[in-house]
Amino acid sequence: MGKKNIGIKIACENRKARHDYFIHDTYEAGIELQGTEVKSLRAGRANLKDSYCTIKNGEIFIEHMHISPYEQGNIFNHDPLRPRRLLMHKAEIIKLFSQTREKGFTVIPLKVYFKHGRAKLEIALASGKHNYDKRQDLKAKAAKREVQQALKEKQRY
């Protein structure tokens, strides 16, 4: 384990994002959570599928991120799909806002993790892929896998 990954525990990941989007730049943001949301996140009961980020009034929010209610919680459990504010520097938010005004760019979440006990969200400035781009990526991945298998076979003999 590298020195960079010490104290990091991944809670959930958006694996489909790298398949559906070209990732141009990534940022780390804190998440403003309520009550039992942290316990649900630690248990890995979150889903980033179909979630996205919006910027309103100089603040950035994550929409449609599902955090399941905590089972041992009480009647004051949170709404699973509520918009959650992200904690970033104002300059970063302004930079993201100006870049998302360009054609085809959006801000998507990649993963939620705990870094030194605090919930963090990795977000990315991304642009959508076309179907032919996805096919090219799959072909390249398959070719790389075949090369790796051939090298493994060669080392065996």
C-alpha positions as MATLAB code, in Angstrom:
seq = 'MGKKNIGIKIACENRKARHDYFIHDTYEAGIELQGTEVKSLRAGRANLKDSYCTIKNGEIFIEHMHISPYEQGNIFNHDPLRPRRLLMHKAEIIKLFSQTREKGFTVIPLKVYFKHGRAKLEIALASGKHNYDKRQDLKAKAAKREVQQALKEKQRY';
ca = [
       0.000    0.000    0.000;
       1.476    3.336   -1.055;
       1.978    6.267    1.256;
      -0.675    8.169   -0.731;
      -3.455    5.684    0.161;
      -2.869    5.509    3.926;
      -6.071    6.245    5.863;
      -8.369    5.949    2.812;
     -11.394    3.608    2.800;
     -13.587    3.587   -0.304;
     -17.309    3.588    0.542;
     -18.720    3.417   -3.010;
     -17.582    3.954   -6.568;
     -19.219    4.989   -9.841;
     -17.601    2.447  -12.184;
     -19.874    3.267  -15.103;
     -18.669    6.889  -15.155;
     -15.323    6.040  -16.760;
     -17.156    3.977  -19.379;
     -19.701    6.701  -20.232;
     -17.507    9.831  -19.970;
     -14.086   11.192  -20.872;
     -12.553   12.364  -17.574;
     -10.693   15.652  -18.030;
      -9.938   16.761  -14.469;
     -10.658   15.443  -10.966;
     -11.287   17.286   -7.694;
     -11.735   16.289   -4.059;
     -14.687   17.705   -2.135;
     -16.061   17.230    1.344;
     -19.719   16.275    1.780;
     -22.147   17.967    4.166;
     -23.978   15.045    5.790;
     -26.760   14.805    8.387;
     -27.255   12.452   11.309;
     -27.000    8.787   10.441;
     -25.779    9.321    6.849;
     -22.168    8.850    7.962;
     -22.962    5.466    9.529;
     -24.720    4.327    6.354;
     -21.743    5.484    4.273;
     -19.303    3.619    6.507;
     -21.410    0.483    6.004;
     -21.095    1.002    2.236;
     -24.808    1.613    1.729;
     -24.540    4.340   -0.909;
     -25.027    4.454   -4.654;
     -23.634    6.991   -7.138;
     -25.471    5.626  -10.178;
     -27.267    8.411  -12.117;
     -25.927   11.094   -9.767;
     -24.516   14.412  -10.943;
     -23.364   17.761   -9.566;
     -25.013   21.144  -10.002;
     -23.749   24.631   -9.171;
     -26.265   27.122   -7.736;
     -25.535   30.518   -6.179;
     -21.817   29.838   -5.877;
     -22.351   26.494   -4.095;
     -21.987   23.000   -5.524;
     -24.494   20.221   -4.780;
     -24.671   16.522   -5.571;
     -28.069   15.382   -6.814;
     -29.551   11.842   -6.870;
     -26.859   10.290   -4.675;
     -28.640    7.525   -2.787;
     -27.589    6.897    0.830;
     -29.805    4.229    2.383;
     -31.374    5.014    5.773;
     -29.450    3.551    8.695;
     -31.185    0.406    9.998;
     -30.477    1.100   13.656;
     -31.525    4.725   13.232;
     -34.670    6.254   14.688;
     -37.571    8.207   13.183;
     -35.252   11.108   12.364;
     -33.535    9.268    9.491;
     -32.661   11.322    6.429;
     -34.222   11.390    2.955;
     -32.098    8.979    0.839;
     -32.072   11.147   -2.322;
     -31.838   14.648   -0.875;
     -29.375   17.081   -2.536;
     -26.175   17.337   -0.487;
     -23.882   20.354   -0.440;
     -20.253   19.762   -1.327;
     -17.460   21.583    0.467;
     -14.907   23.076   -1.924;
     -12.862   26.248   -2.220;
     -14.724   29.119   -3.892;
     -12.053   29.407   -6.616;
     -12.485   25.734   -7.548;
     -16.267   26.121   -7.738;
     -15.948   29.177   -9.979;
     -13.481   27.325  -12.226;
     -15.869   24.348  -12.515;
     -18.815   26.664  -13.183;
     -17.028   28.427  -16.034;
     -15.920   25.116  -17.568;
     -19.398   23.570  -17.382;
     -20.770   26.522  -19.367;
     -18.758   25.181  -22.329;
     -20.555   22.789  -24.645;
     -20.602   19.165  -23.553;
     -18.948   19.438  -20.126;
     -20.543   18.232  -16.900;
     -19.485   17.469  -13.322;
     -19.962   13.860  -12.205;
     -19.071   12.016   -8.991;
     -16.531    9.180   -9.255;
     -16.250    7.781   -5.735;
     -17.020    8.375   -2.070;
     -14.291    7.539    0.425;
     -13.140    8.257    3.943;
      -9.835   10.072    4.294;
      -8.549   10.379    7.857;
     -12.093    9.786    9.145;
     -13.811   12.410    6.964;
     -16.175   11.636    4.090;
     -14.809   12.884    0.767;
     -16.183   12.786   -2.753;
     -14.022   12.621   -5.869;
     -15.732   14.571   -8.644;
     -14.645   14.953  -12.242;
     -15.066   17.430  -15.055;
     -16.213   15.169  -17.877;
     -17.639   15.092  -21.365;
     -19.881   12.349  -22.718;
     -18.626    9.544  -24.925;
     -20.309    8.471  -28.132;
     -21.040    4.803  -28.806;
     -18.095    4.494  -31.197;
     -15.753    5.809  -28.485;
     -17.043    3.159  -26.090;
     -16.497    0.436  -28.700;
     -12.922    1.624  -29.286;
     -12.230    1.515  -25.550;
     -13.605   -2.014  -25.295;
     -11.458   -3.145  -28.265;
      -8.333   -1.599  -26.709;
      -9.100   -3.234  -23.361;
      -9.590   -6.638  -25.015;
      -6.343   -6.287  -26.984;
      -4.434   -5.349  -23.829;
      -5.899   -8.357  -22.023;
      -4.835  -10.675  -24.877;
      -1.275   -9.292  -24.790;
      -1.104   -9.818  -21.023;
      -2.342  -13.407  -21.372;
       0.180  -14.104  -24.153;
       3.024  -12.742  -22.004;
       1.848  -14.848  -19.077;
       1.784  -17.963  -21.289;
       5.279  -17.158  -22.589;
       6.652  -16.775  -19.047;
       5.154  -20.120  -18.084;
       7.395  -21.970  -20.591;
];
